[in-house]
Structures are given as structure tokens and as C-alpha cells.
Amino acid sequence: MRACVSASEVHSPRRLAEGLELLAGAPNDWKPLAGGTDLMLVFSAGKLPNRRFMNIWQLDELRGICVEENAITLGALTTYSDVLHHPELCSAFPLLAAAAAETGGIATQNRGTLGGNIVNASPAADTPPVLLVYDAEVELTCVRGSRWVPYCAFHTGYKQTLLAPDELLTRIRLPRRPSNLRSQFRKVGPRKAQAISKVCFAAVRGPEKEDVRIAYGSVAPVPLRCFRTETSIREGHDPLQTLAAELDPISDIRSTATYRLRVAQRLLAAFLNNE
């Protein structure tokens, strides 16, 4: 069943405060809409129950990349193209640039936003594993104020998050890390471009054995930071065995659970063996 566009209502606030007031007045009625690269697909298929949309694309308060000594903070409306065209961001956080380059085609990169990618809460998204290994934080804002939460705690279940119905995700903060980290991003899909991942892998490792972070997409109900596997690496145990217990892949139209697990293990082994 197709959606009926004429039955929908769209409001475009001019300021963030106006949008937050709108959400506060009817938090379960309004669906925030930014780039729309994911949301409009669901809408056009008639699978989106919302009929009232708040267009936040014009909110300048949600744009911009702020470079500071200890962190780089990105507005929620930062697009993949914005990432790719920001030299210092690409230099300090190369995995984010790699993930942005692998996300869709140029049209999607120009329109899709990091905030939307996070809030959409797909376990197969490309940027979340990168944000996890970079220890990102996200700012959630409502009329009562703002709160910063670790991104690793943001996803609470499949398509479920800490975001309250009257909140907007407004900023993403990436704390700076030492420049001598070894890092890797890999997206495994059925083709080289514009594919939903079968397995998505991000990892960083410093010169000290204790400094290792591993994250995956498409192998669990949420984008997954593998804390237990990281501990097994630090303690000298078998990380591949621990990883098998920590992941929870499914079989679907794109791949099988067995394939996903084997690929995830091989990606980790290749990263760890490339000393």
C-alpha cells in the first residue's frame, strides 16, 4: 500500500526552539525529517504510521563542524559530503571519512546526515561502528535542556534508542585521540558501491595492548561495540572465540548468520595480525 502524500502535514520550523516546542506539545505526533534518504523510502512504501512531519533541514543550529583542541563536534545535519570535504576532520578521524565515502552514492552523501543515520537506528548503517570505536557522544535536546550520552549506550534494542519522543539529536562529539592509532574500516556487501552491508567492521588500536576498540554493524540487533572481545585481546585470550559469543547475527535476504560470523572473525583476525 502506497502512502498518500496529500494526507500528510509538514511543518518547517525556522529556529530550533520552535521545533522543540512543537515536539513538546505533541511528542508522539511529529516525526522529524532531515535528509529523508531512509525515512522517505519507508514513507513511500506506506510503512510509516506518522502523518505529521517536522522538517528540520533548514535549522542552522544543527549544522557546522566545530574544531577544538580536545574534540571535534558536528551538528546533527552534517552530511556525508560535509565530512568528506573537511580536511581536518578527515585527518583526525579517517574512519569516519572512509564510512562516509562508502555510504550510498553522491546524491545520498549530499543529502544524508550523520544525525539521521544515528536516529534511524539501523544495525546495518555504515557510520555507527566508526562512531563507536571513536568513543563518540551524542547530544539530546528538548525544551527542558540538553544532555550528553555516550553513543555506545544510545541504542537499546532493534530500532530502539535513548531518544525521548520530545527530544532531537542535535550534536555529535568526537574526542581527539593520539595520532599514532592503527585503524581499519571494512564494509562487506554484495557489490562495491551503494549496497547495504552484510558485515561492517571498524577498529582502532594504539601502541599499547590495552588501547583497542572493536565495533561491528549488521551482526546484532544494534550497532555493536565489542567490549568483551576487547577485554579478551588485552588479557591474551582467544578473541575470535569471544567474538563468536558476543555477536548475534541473523539470516536474512542479504546473507546468512553463519556467513556473517565467519566474515566478522576473519576481519578481526586480519586486523590483529597486521601488526
C-alpha positions as CSV (number, residue, x, y, z in Angstrom):
1,M,0.0,0.0,0.0
2,R,1.4,3.3,-1.1
3,A,1.4,6.4,1.1
4,C,-0.9,9.3,0.4
5,V,1.2,12.4,0.3
6,S,-1.8,14.8,0.4
7,A,-2.9,13.2,3.7
8,S,0.4,14.3,5.4
9,E,1.2,17.5,7.2
10,V,4.7,19.1,7.1
11,H,5.9,21.9,9.3
12,S,9.2,23.6,8.8
13,P,10.4,25.5,12.0
14,R,12.7,28.4,11.4
15,R,14.5,28.0,14.7
16,L,15.5,25.0,16.9
17,A,13.5,26.4,19.8
18,E,10.3,26.4,17.7
19,G,10.9,22.8,16.6
20,L,11.4,21.7,20.2
21,E,8.2,23.5,21.3
22,L,6.3,21.6,18.6
23,L,7.7,18.3,19.8
24,A,6.9,19.1,23.4
25,G,3.3,19.9,22.6
26,A,2.7,16.6,20.8
27,P,5.8,14.4,21.1
28,N,4.3,11.3,19.6
29,D,2.7,13.0,16.7
30,W,5.6,14.7,14.9
31,K,8.3,12.8,13.0
32,P,11.5,14.8,12.5
33,L,12.6,14.8,8.8
34,A,16.1,15.9,7.7
35,G,17.7,14.5,4.5
36,G,15.0,11.8,4.2
37,T,17.2,9.3,2.5
38,D,15.9,6.5,4.7
39,L,12.6,7.9,6.0
40,M,11.2,8.7,2.6
41,L,11.7,5.1,1.4
42,V,9.6,3.8,4.3
43,F,7.0,6.5,3.8
44,S,6.6,5.9,0.0
45,A,6.1,2.2,0.8
46,G,3.2,3.0,3.1
47,K,5.0,1.6,6.1
48,L,5.4,4.8,8.1
49,P,2.5,5.4,10.5
50,N,3.3,9.1,11.0
51,R,1.4,11.7,9.1
52,R,2.8,14.8,10.7
53,F,6.4,15.6,9.8
54,M,8.7,18.3,11.1
55,N,11.2,19.4,8.5
56,I,14.5,20.3,10.3
57,W,16.6,20.6,7.2
58,Q,16.7,24.4,7.4
59,L,17.8,24.6,11.1
60,D,21.2,26.3,11.0
61,E,21.7,25.4,14.7
62,L,22.1,21.8,13.7
63,R,24.8,22.5,11.1
64,G,28.5,23.1,11.3
65,I,31.7,21.3,12.3
66,C,33.4,22.9,15.3
67,V,37.1,22.1,15.7
68,E,38.5,22.3,19.2
69,E,41.7,21.3,20.9
70,N,40.3,18.2,22.6
71,A,37.4,17.3,20.3
72,I,35.6,17.9,17.0
73,T,31.8,18.5,17.3
74,L,29.5,18.0,14.4
75,G,26.0,19.3,14.0
76,A,23.4,16.6,13.5
77,L,22.7,17.8,10.0
78,T,26.3,17.3,8.9
79,T,26.1,15.4,5.7
80,Y,28.5,12.7,4.4
81,S,29.7,15.2,1.8
82,D,30.4,17.7,4.6
83,V,32.6,15.1,6.3
84,L,34.5,14.3,3.1
85,H,35.2,17.9,2.3
86,H,36.5,18.8,5.8
87,P,40.3,18.1,5.7
88,E,41.0,18.3,9.5
89,L,38.0,16.0,10.3
90,C,39.2,13.5,7.7
91,S,42.8,13.7,9.1
92,A,41.8,13.3,12.7
93,F,39.1,10.7,12.2
94,P,39.9,8.9,8.9
95,L,37.5,6.0,9.6
96,L,34.6,8.5,9.5
97,A,35.7,9.7,6.1
98,A,36.0,6.1,4.9
99,A,32.5,5.2,6.1
100,A,31.1,8.4,4.6
101,A,32.6,7.5,1.2
102,E,31.1,4.1,1.3
103,T,27.6,5.4,2.1
104,G,25.3,5.3,-0.9
105,G,26.0,7.4,-4.0
106,I,26.8,11.1,-4.4
107,A,23.1,12.1,-4.1
108,T,22.8,10.2,-0.7
109,Q,26.1,11.7,0.5
110,N,24.9,15.2,-0.3
111,R,21.6,14.7,1.5
112,G,22.0,12.1,4.1
113,T,23.0,13.3,7.6
114,L,25.0,11.8,10.5
115,G,22.2,12.6,12.9
116,G,19.7,10.9,10.7
117,N,21.9,7.8,10.3
118,I,22.1,7.5,14.1
119,V,18.5,8.1,14.9
120,N,17.3,5.8,12.1
121,A,18.9,3.1,14.3
122,S,19.6,0.6,11.6
123,P,22.1,-2.1,12.7
124,A,23.4,-2.1,9.1
125,A,24.3,1.6,8.9
126,D,27.9,2.4,7.9
127,T,28.9,5.2,10.3
128,P,27.7,3.8,13.7
129,P,30.6,1.3,14.1
130,V,33.1,4.1,13.4
131,L,31.4,6.4,16.0
132,L,31.6,3.6,18.5
133,V,35.3,3.0,18.2
134,Y,35.9,6.7,18.3
135,D,34.1,6.9,21.7
136,A,31.6,9.4,20.3
137,E,29.0,11.2,22.4
138,V,25.6,12.5,21.3
139,E,23.7,15.5,22.5
140,L,19.9,15.0,23.0
141,T,17.9,18.2,23.3
142,C,14.4,19.2,24.4
143,V,12.7,22.2,25.8
144,R,13.9,21.2,29.3
145,G,17.6,21.3,28.2
146,S,20.3,19.1,26.7
147,R,22.1,16.0,27.9
148,W,25.2,14.3,26.5
149,V,25.2,10.5,26.5
150,P,27.9,8.0,25.3
151,Y,27.0,6.8,21.9
152,C,27.8,3.2,23.0
153,A,24.7,3.4,25.3
154,F,22.4,5.1,22.8
155,H,21.0,2.0,21.1
156,T,18.9,0.0,23.5
157,G,17.4,-2.6,21.1
158,Y,16.5,-3.1,17.5
159,K,15.3,0.3,16.2
160,Q,15.1,1.5,19.9
161,T,17.2,4.3,21.4
162,L,17.5,6.5,24.4
163,L,16.0,9.4,22.4
164,A,12.8,10.6,24.1
165,P,9.7,11.4,22.0
166,D,10.2,15.2,22.7
167,E,14.0,15.2,22.0
168,L,16.1,15.9,19.0
169,L,19.7,14.6,18.5
170,T,21.5,17.9,18.0
171,R,25.2,17.3,18.0
172,I,27.9,14.5,17.8
173,R,31.2,15.0,19.7
174,L,34.3,13.1,18.8
175,P,37.1,13.3,21.4
176,R,40.5,13.6,19.9
177,R,42.8,10.5,20.1
178,P,46.5,10.0,19.7
179,S,47.7,10.3,16.1
180,N,49.6,7.0,16.1
181,L,46.5,4.8,16.1
182,R,46.2,2.0,13.6
183,S,42.7,1.8,12.3
184,Q,40.6,0.0,9.7
185,F,37.1,0.2,8.3
186,R,35.7,-2.5,6.1
187,K,32.2,-2.8,4.6
188,V,31.4,-6.2,3.1
189,G,28.4,-6.2,0.7
190,P,27.2,-7.8,-2.5
191,R,28.9,-5.2,-4.7
192,K,31.4,-2.4,-4.3
193,A,29.0,0.6,-4.2
194,Q,25.6,1.5,-3.0
195,A,24.9,-1.7,-1.1
196,I,23.6,-2.4,2.4
197,S,26.3,-4.1,4.3
198,K,26.4,-7.8,5.1
199,V,29.1,-7.0,7.7
200,C,30.5,-3.7,8.7
201,F,33.7,-3.5,10.7
202,A,35.6,-0.7,12.4
203,A,38.7,-1.0,14.7
204,V,41.4,1.2,16.2
205,R,44.5,0.1,18.1
206,G,47.2,2.1,19.7
207,P,50.8,1.1,20.5
208,E,49.7,-0.2,23.9
209,K,47.9,-3.6,24.1
210,E,45.2,-2.0,26.3
211,D,44.2,0.5,23.6
212,V,42.0,-1.4,21.3
213,R,38.4,-0.8,20.2
214,I,36.3,-3.0,18.0
215,A,32.8,-2.4,16.6
216,Y,30.5,-4.1,14.0
217,G,27.3,-3.4,12.1
218,S,24.9,-6.0,10.6
219,V,25.8,-8.7,13.1
220,A,23.5,-7.8,16.0
221,P,20.2,-6.0,16.7
222,V,22.2,-2.8,17.3
223,P,25.5,-1.3,16.1
224,L,27.8,-3.2,18.5
225,R,30.8,-2.2,20.4
226,C,32.6,-5.4,21.3
227,F,33.7,-4.8,24.8
228,R,34.2,-8.4,25.8
229,T,36.3,-9.1,22.7
230,E,38.4,-6.1,23.5
231,T,39.0,-7.5,27.0
232,S,40.0,-10.8,25.6
233,I,42.6,-9.1,23.4
234,R,44.0,-7.2,26.4
235,E,44.1,-10.3,28.6
236,G,45.7,-12.6,25.9
237,H,42.6,-14.9,25.4
238,D,41.2,-16.0,22.1
239,P,39.4,-13.0,20.7
240,L,37.7,-14.9,17.9
241,Q,36.1,-17.3,20.3
242,T,34.9,-14.4,22.4
243,L,33.6,-12.6,19.3
244,A,31.5,-15.6,18.3
245,A,29.8,-15.4,21.7
246,E,29.4,-11.7,21.6
247,L,27.8,-11.3,18.2
248,D,24.2,-12.1,17.4
249,P,23.9,-12.3,13.6
250,I,20.7,-13.3,11.8
251,S,20.0,-14.9,8.4
252,D,18.0,-12.6,6.1
253,I,17.7,-11.8,2.4
254,R,21.2,-10.4,2.3
255,S,23.2,-13.1,4.0
256,T,23.2,-16.0,6.5
257,A,24.2,-15.8,10.1
258,T,27.0,-18.3,9.6
259,Y,28.5,-16.2,6.8
260,R,28.3,-13.0,8.8
261,L,30.0,-14.6,11.8
262,R,32.8,-16.1,9.7
263,V,33.4,-12.8,7.9
264,A,33.4,-10.9,11.2
265,Q,36.0,-13.3,12.6
266,R,38.2,-13.1,9.6
267,L,38.1,-9.3,9.5
268,L,39.1,-9.2,13.2
269,A,41.9,-11.7,12.7
270,A,43.3,-9.8,9.7
271,F,43.3,-6.6,11.7
272,L,45.0,-8.1,14.7
273,N,47.6,-10.0,12.6
274,N,48.6,-6.9,10.7
275,E,50.9,-5.7,13.5
